[in-house]
């Protein structure tokens, strides 16, 4: 509000006196008279209210009387769960009277600016109120309800903590109908090609093939979905293609559960989780299905016309290999690659910077021109060669480089295996794939120990420099002073430089969402023979992976007398020991040694430099054409390998040998 004096139309500043008083024990605010009395002004006082009237209104009168505004009183705090404030009404003291109005009530306002109080509006438009529902009307309403609905009302009369969802569902017809059907029957959607949604999974189990337009991620998804199912005479037990509804005998189920728990207590699930259990359930379901009738509301009843298929193992893993060599290792590497090759796996080959350029070009040309390699496209060569020193960190860097390439190019492999050109297989890839198809994908085969012995003073404490980190010519590591103490932030482990690593552990080392792999990589850059300790120290100091370690590298190595720094070169005299070991690989061999020919002939069924024979081989001569990669033909080597892994896993000292 503006007060101005006429006719000069000048604004007059007036100071209001604000006082705080208490009236009848209640606090009030009193706006007193202005500093200059309006009544004593010679000119008439006019008051202009902006927004309502454009003409000033003359005000005659004496002094402006005090106005008392009484604030809303706080309610007494009775409960901590109740808001201590009253929002129902506003009290204003005007001329010694209390004016009480509802906050949420609407007020009226005309175009001339007149305001109507809520009390006046209530007089003009009385609001009709409903009469409360009497007990007789409530009882009459409940009589008209269904019995099942009435039970729900009875439940709702209780407190929320006493309401039983089970009782609500039992007394609902709609929920009962949904409950009697399987979840996938309610969620199944029709595919655009007219086939059921699990058609691709079934075709993968039957034929081992993917849809033509499937990407790498889609292929991996199909493979993982197929891990939970298996074919048995055209039926899809335990999956979405079951032709008959099975009702198992409770006693049989209890016996199966007891057997499973007993097997778990002996770590059977670590070695044969799929093979053993699926074999039992296939026999059990086959017997049960022959004694039950087909259910009409199962979606699987629509695909009875599918022809039976022979059993195929759906959980075939994939291996990702690194085969590395140095100067003069071209022929050794090429022979190892062809002996290890399987179209289901992936391979990275590398000749280090010490090798001649002609060797690296020749290897690249052979990989490119080989008809099987070019057709499948699963062999890759590191064209930009790395300098590798075995006793320095450059070998660790080269291994991590190959892991990164495999993670980038392929997303569906399960284990990483690093080998050198001096390594050679003792079992076929069909033997290896068949054996590992029964293993958990989290297992890591890493030989390790925390008993450093002489290595504590000879390797852990010295500080070395690897010239391969910054030079293009190969030279040995050299020592610098002073030495360092054994670390206390982590525990050191040592072991073999050759290992089989799970994909999860490789991703942990490459991506490094925890800082441990990076810290250890920096630490081992000045460590003697870092390839024999880097991965061992990571896996045993990471709680999520320490329980997945099996203390063996699946290699047969004949070491020299202590301190076991250099392995013996194997010959024909070591053949019996190699076979008796049950290992999957052996090292080290000379180029074209007669023992390799003996291994090819007696263990690998390989001759004339061809690929190792397997279920994928087709054409004449064998393996000259690409067949079904998921068709496995395990040989005698699978028994030796399974016996070794079973002894490692089921050993009474298995848990004691993990990271100790």
N, C-alpha and C positions, 0 to 999 in steps of 0.2 A: 504494500500500500504506500502510495506517495502522498505527502501533505504539501500543498503549495499555497502561498498567499496571493490573493488577487488584489489589485490588478497587475502588480509587478511580475507575477508568474515566476517568482524565484523560489527555489527549494530552500526549505528551512530545516536545518539539522537539529534534531532533538534527541537528547540522550535519555534512555529509559533507565530507571532504577530497578534492579532485580534483587529481590531479597528472598531468603529461604526461611520459612517459618514452620511452625507445627501448630495445627489446629486440631483440637480434641485428640492429641496424641498421634496425629497423622501428618506426614510431611507434605507441604504444599509449596508452590512457587507463586510469588506475588509480584506482578508487574506494577510498579508504582507510577506516580505522576512524572511527567516529563520535567526537564530542568527549567523550562519557561512555560508558565501557565498559558494554555490556549485561550482561556476566557479573557485574559488581560490584553490580548492582541487587539489593536484597533481595527484591523481588517478582518473581514469574515474569513473563516477557515473553510476551505473546500477539500474534500477527500475524493480522489479519483481511484477507482478500482480497475486495474487494467484487465482487459479481456471480457468485461461485463458491460460497462457503460462508457461511452466516449465522452459524455458531458460530466463536468465536475458536479458533485452534490454538496450544497452548502450545509455546513454543520454549525449550528448555534448551540451554545451550551457552555456549561461551566467546565469544571475540571473533569478529566477522564478518570472514572472510578477504577479502583484496582480490580484486576481479574485474577482469580485463583485457579490454577490448573492442578488437579490432583492426579498423580501418576497411577498406573495400574499396579495393584498390590501383588506381591509375591505370595503364593500359597505356601502354607507350612509343608516342609518336606516330611512326608510320611513313609514313602517307599522309594528305594533307589531305582526302581523300574518304571516310575511314573515321571513324566516331564513336569517339573515344578513351576508351572505357569498356567495362567487361565487365558484361553483364547476365545472364550465364549462371549465376553462383553467388555465394553469400554466405559469407564466412569469418568465424567467431567463435572467439576464443581463450577456452577454458574449461579451467581447471586445467592450463594449460600445453599444451593440445592444440587443434589447429585443427579446427573443425566446419565442413564444407562442405556446403551444401544448394543445390538448384536453386530459383530464385526462383518460377518459374511452377508448381511442383508443388503439388498440393493436400495439405492436412493434414486429419487426422481429429480429431473432437472428440465425446466422449460426453456424455450428459446429466449425468453426475456431475462433468464438468469435466476429464476426462482427455484429454490431447493425445497424438496419435500422430504421430510424425515421418514425413516422406516415406519415409525408409528402411524403416520398419516397414510402411508401406502397400505399398511395392514388394515386400516379402517375401510379404505376404498376397495381393496381386493382381499377379502377374507379367504384364507386357505383352509380347505376342508381336510380334516384329519381322519385317518382310518381307525376303526375300532380294533382293539386287540383281539387276536384269535382266541376263542374260548376252548376249553378242553374238549367239549362235545364235538366241535367242528374238526379238531385235529384227529380225534378217534374215527370220525366218519371218513376222513381223507385216507387214513391208513388202511381202512377196510377195503378200499378200492385198489390198493396196490397189490402186485404179485408177491408171492411168498418169498422168492429169491430177492426181490428188491427190498422187501420188508426187513430181511436179515441184514442187508447192507445198512439200512437206516438204524437198525439196532447197533451195528458196529460203530457207526458215526456218532452215536450218542455217547460213546466212551471218550476218554481222553485220547489225544493223538498217540501217546506212547502205548496205548492198549489196543490200537486198531491192528488187526491181523490182515495183511495183504493176501495171505493164503486163503482166508475165509472169504474175502471179497472176490477173489478169482473163482473159487469153487461155486459161488452162487451167481455167476454170470455166464449166460449161455454163449455169448460171443467169445469170452476168454477160454471157455472150455473147448470150443471148436478149434481155436488157434493152438491151444495146448496139445491137442491130439495129433497135430501135424508136425512134421519136422521143420526146423527153421528154414532149411534151404528150399523146401517146397513152397514156402510162402514168399521167399525173396527171389526166386528164379525168374529171370527175364528172358524173353525170346531174343535170340541173336539174329542179326541181319541176314546171315546166310542160311537160316533155317535149321542149323545144327545146334545141339545143346551147348551151353557155355563151356562144359568140360571136354568138348570134342578134341581140342588141341592137345590137352593133357593125355587123353586116351590114345590119340594117334602117336604121341611121343612114346608112350609105353609100348604100343604095339609094334611100331616101325622104327622108332628112334629118330624121327625126323621132326623138324619144326615147320610151321607155316612159311610159305615162300616169302611173305612180306614182313616177317618178324624181325625186329631189331635185336641188338645184343641184350638189352635189358629185358625185353619180352621173352627171349629164349631162356634167360636165367630165371625169370619168374615161373615159366612153364616147368623148368627142371626142379625148382624148389617145391612147386605144388605137387609134382609127381612123387616127391620123396615120401609123402604120407600114404600113397596108394600102391597097389601092385595087382597085376592081372593074374587070374587063376581060372582057366577054362572059360574065358570070355566074360567072367564076372569080375566086378570091381570091388572086392571086399574092403570094407572099412572106408569106402569112398562114396561118390555120388552116382555110381553106376550099378548099384546092387539091385538085382532083379527081384529078389524076394525079401520080404520082411523077416528078420531073424528075431527069435525070442529064445534067448539062451537060458539054460538051466542055471538057477542061482548057485547051485553047488559047484558047477563047472566054472562059473565066473570067479567064485571065491578061490578055487584051486589055482586058476590062472594068475589071479592077483598075488596069491601067496608065492607062487613060483617066480613071478616077476620081482617081488620084494626080496626074495632069497637070492636071486641072481644079482640084484643091485648091490646087496651087502657084500658080495664077493667081486664087485667091480666088473661083472659080466657086461653091463651096459656100456662100459668104455670100449669094449672090443667088438661085441656082436649085438648092438642094440636093434638093428633092423632085421638081420638075417634070422636070428633065433626067434624073435617074437613074431615076425611076419610068417615064418614057417608054421608056428603053432596056430596062429589065428587063421591061416589059410585052410588048414585041415579042419579046425573047429567050425569055421563058417560053412565049409563045404558040406559037413555032416548036418548042420542045423538047417541049411537052406533046402536040403532034400526032404525035410519033414515038415515044412511050412508052406502055406499057400501064398501066392502073390497078392499083394495089397493093391487095390484099385487106385488109391490116391497117391501112390509113389510115382514121381516123375520118371524113375528109371524103368517103369513098366513100358514106356513108349519106345524103348530102344532094344527090345528083345531080339529084333531081327539081326543085330550085329553078330557076325561070325566069331566063333571062339578063336583065340590067339594063343600062341605058345608063351609060357612065362618069360618075362624079360625083367632083368634087374633095373628098377627105376632110379636107383641112387648111385649111379656110376659117377665117381668124382672126376675132376680134371686136374692134371698136374701142369705146372708152369716151370720149365727147366731153364737154367743158365748153364751153358757149357762154354768154358773159357779156356784159352790156350795162349801160348807165347811163341817165341821164335822157333820155327821148325816143327810146330805142332799141327800143321794143316791136315796132314793125312790121318793123324791120330784123332783129331777132332771130328773129321768127316766120318770116320769109321764109327766112332762113339755115337754120333748123331743118328746115323742110319740104324744102328743097333737099338737105340732108345726111341726111335720115332713111332708115334701113333697119331693118327689124324684127330683123335679126341683131345690131345694135349696141345700145349703151346711151348714154343722153344725160342730162346734168345741165344745166339752164338756170338762169341767175341774173341778176336785175336788182338792182343795188346799192342801198344805202340812200339815195342821192341821187335816185333815180327816185321818181315819185309813187306813193302807195299805190294809186291807181286803176290804174296801169300794172301793178303786180305782181299785183293781184287779177284783172285782165283776162287776164294770161298764165296764171295758175293755172287760171282758168275754161276757157280754150281747151284747155289740156293735158288737163283732166278731161273735157271734152265731146267731144273728137275721138274718133271711133269706132275708128280704128286704134290711136291711143295707148292708149286705155282697154282695148282688146282684147289688145294685146301686153304693155302694162305696162312698157315699157322707157324711158320718159321721166319724169324726176324734176325737180322744181323745189325750189330752196333757198328755203323760205318765210320763214325768218328771215334777212333780207337783211344782207349785210356792207357795211361802208363800205370802198370801194376807191379808192385813190389810185395812179395808174399809176406815178408816180416814187418811191413809197414801198414799204415792205415789206407793206402791206396787200394788194396784188395777189398776192404770193407766198403769203400766208396764205389768201387765197380759193382759190387753185389747190390748195393742200394740203388745204383743206376738201373740195373736190369730189373729190379723189383718195380721201380717207378714206371719203366716202359711197359711191363706186363700189366700193371694196374691201369695204365692209360689205354692200352689197346684192347684189353679183354677184361670183362667184368664177371666172368662165370667160372673162374678156376678156383680150386680149393686148397691146394698145397703148392708151395714153392720148394724146388730142389736145386741146390747148387752143386755142380760137378766140374771137374777139370778134364782136359783132354787125356789125362793119364788114368781116368776112371773108366770102368766098364761094367755093364749090367750082368748080374748072375741069374736074373729071372726075366721073363718076357713082360712087356707092358700089360698084356692081358692078365698075367698073374698079379701084377702090382695093382691094377685097377680093380680087379675082383676082390683082392684082400682089403684094400682101403675102402671099398664100398660098404663094408661092415663096421667101419670105425667112425667115431665122432670127429667132425671136422675141426674141432678145437684143439686136437692133440698136436704137440710139437715134439719132434724127435731130435733132441739136442743132447749130445754127450756133455756132461758138466760135472764139476766138483768145486767145492769151496776150499779144499785142502791144497793150497798153492805149493807148499813145500819149498823146493829150491827156486821156484818161479817167483816167489815173493821178492827175493833179493836180486834175482837175475832178470826179471821182466817188469815187475810192478814198480819197483823203486827207481830204476834208471830212467832218464829222460832221453828220448831219441828223436832224431829228425829224419823224415823220409824225403829224399830229394825228388822222388816221383811226384810230389805235390806241386813242384814249381819248375821242374826241368823236363826237357823233351828226350833226354837220354837216360837210360836206366843205370842206376848205381845203387849200391847197398846203403842201408841206413847208417848213421853215425851217432855216437853218444855225445852228450853235452853234460856239463856240471853246473850246479850241484845236483845231487839226487833228491828225491822227494819221499815223503812218508806214505804209508798205506792209507787210503781214504777212509774216512769215518762217516761220510754222508751216505754211502752205499757199501754193500758187501761185494767183494770181487769174486768172480767165478771164472774158471777156465775149462777148456775141453777141446773138442774137435772143431776144425774149421768147416767141416762138411755136415750138412743138416737138412732136415725136412721141416719147413715152417708152415704153419697154418696161415690162411689168407688174413684172418683177423689180426694175428700178430704182425704180419708184414705191413698191414695198413697202420697199425700202431707205431711201427718204427718209421714209416715214411711220412705219415701225416703229423705224428707227434702232438696229439692233442694234450698229452702230458709232457712236461719238459724233460723227463728222464732220458729219452732217446737222444735229444740234442746235447744235454750235458755230458752223457757218456761218449758221444761221438767226439766231442772236444777233448775229453780226457784221454781217450784211446788214440788220439792223433799223435801222441808222444809215447806210446806204449809199444814194447817189443812184442811182435807177433800178435797184433791186435785182432786179427780174424779169429783167433782161438779164445777170445774172451769177451768181445763186444756183445754179441747176441746172447751169450750165456748170462752175462751180468744184467742185461736188460730184462730178460724173461724171468729171472729169479728175484729181481727187485721190484717187479710190477705185480701187485697182489692179484690182479685179475687174470694173470697168465701163469703164475708160479705153480698152480695146481694142474696145469695142462701139459707139463713137461714129462717126457719119457726119456730116461737116461740112456739113450742109445742113438747112434746116427745111421743105423741100418747099413753100415759099411763093414767089410772085412779088410783090416789093415794089419799087416805084420810089422810091428815096431822093432827097432833095434833095442839093444840093452839100454837100461836107464841112462840118461834122462828122457828117452823116447822122443827125440827131436826129429829123426829122419826115418820114414818107413822103408822097409825092405822092398826091393823090386820083385814082384811075384813071378813065378815060373811054373812049369809043369809039376814040379814037386809040391806045389802048394794047392793043387787042384782039389784033393780030398778034403783039406781043411776048409777051403772056400765053400765047398758044397755043404759040409757038415755044419758050418756056421749059420746057415739059413738066411744070410744077409742078402739084401737086394742088389748091392753094389760092392765092388772091390777096387782097391788101388794099392800101389801104382804099377802100371804095365809099361813095358817098352813097346816101341813101334813094331807092329806086325809080329809080335812074339808068338811062338807056336801055342802057348797056352790060350791065346785069344781064339785061335782056330778051334781048339778043343771046346771052349765055351760055346762058340757059335754052333758047333755040330751037336753037342750033347745037351746043352741047356737051353739054347735059344732057337734051335731049328732054323738056322740061318746059314746060307751058303752063297758063294760067289759075289759077296759084297752087296747082297740084296737087303731089303728090310727084314726085320724080325717078323716071322710069321705070326699072324693073329686072326681073329674073327673078321676083321675089316678087310682082309686081303681078298682080292678078286683078280680075274684075268689069268692069262697064261703067257709067261710064267707067273707064279703066284706073287701077289702084291704089286703087280704091274698096273693094276687099276684100283680105283677107290671104291670100296664097298660100304656096308653099314658099320659106322664107327662104334655103335653101342653093342654090337654083337661080339661077345667075349668068348674066347676058347682057352680057358686056363689050363696049364699043363702041370707037370710034377712040381714045378717050382712053387706053386701056390701052397702046397702042403708044408714045405720047408719054411716059407715066409710066415704063414699063419701060426706055425708052431713057435717061431721065434717071438712074434708079437704077443701071442698068448702067454708065453712065459714071462715076457716083460710086464704085461699089464696085470696078469693074475698072480704075479709073484707076491708072496707075503710081505716083501720088503718094498713094494711099489711106492707106497706113500712115504716110506722112510728115505727112499733114494731121490725124492724130488727136492731139488734146491737145498741140499745139505752138504 
